């Protein structure tokens, strides 16, 4: 899915007068890893983060039931050198689990009013 999605997006090309752009790779992680072997170039990490959100949105729009075994979706974004730049995590929490729904705020568990 990663390569097909990125092909539709196209990479941003650096122009001779612009600063060099870094290439970022968007790896979908579940019980296996869907490696992005094309990547995309961005002027800064913030642009790459926005693209990761767009990618996750596209995945969920195509398959709203897409959730990994732990009820989450994870996209690891790495730089050309293979180092993790950041990870985008989307987590679905079942509010019907024993003990009722909770919110974690400042590492404290706070019951959600019903």
N, C-alpha and C positions, 0 to 999 in steps of 0.2 A: 504494500500500500504506500509506503514512504516514497519510493522512487516515482511511482505513477503520479502521486499528488504533487511532488516537487517539479516534475516535468511540466505539469500544467501551469505552475507558478512561474517558472523561469528564474534564473539567477540574475541578480543585479550586477551589472558590469561596472567595473571601475573605469573611469576615464583617465587619460594621461595626466590631466592637471589636478585630479583629485588625490586625496590621501589613499594609500593602499587599503583595500578592504580585506577583512578577515573572512574565511570560509567557516561556516558552522554546519554541523551535521545533526539531523533530528532522528534519533533512534527510538522507535516504539518498543517498550519493554513490557513483556508479559511472561508467561511460562517459558518463552523463548525470546530472542531479540530480533526485531526486524531492523536490520542495519541500513542506514541511509548511506549509499556509496557515492552520491552526487553532491549533496550539500548545497548551500546557497551562500552568497557573499553579502555581507552587511557592513555598513560603515562603523557600527558600534554594537555592543552587547544588548543594549535596550531594543534596538531594531530586531535582533534575533529573538529576544523574549517575546516581542509582539507577534512575530511569525510563529513561534511555538504555540501561542494561544490560538492563532488562526488555524493552525494545523489540527490541534485538539478539537476545536469547534467543528472543523470539517469532518473529522473522523466520527464525532458524535452525531452530526447532522446526517451523515450517510448511514449510520447504524446506531440509533439511540439506545439500543440494548447493549452496546459494546461496553463491557466492563471486564476487567481482568478477574482472575479467581479471588482476589482479595477485595473485590468491589471497587477497584480504582483503575485509573488510567495514568500511565507514567510515560513521559517523553524525556529522554536524556539528551541534552544538547551539548555536543562536544566541539572543541576547536580542531583545526587541522592536525595539531600535534597529538590528538587523541585525549587530551585532558578534558574532564567534565567542566563545562562552563556553568551550567545550572541544570536543574531537573524541574519539569512542570508536573505536578501531581494533582490529579482530580480524584477525590475520594467520595464514594457514596456510603453513607452511614445508615444502617437500618435502625430507625427509631423505635422499632417494636422489640428490640432485644431485651432480655431480662434486665431489670433495673431501670428501664425507661430511657428516654433520650437524654443526652447530656451535651453540654457545650464545654469546650476547654478554653479557658481564658486565663492568660498569664499562668499557665500550667496548673490551674485549679479546675476541678470538675464542678460545674454549676448545673443543677437540674433546670431543665427547660420548663417554664410554666405551661400548664395545659389549660 
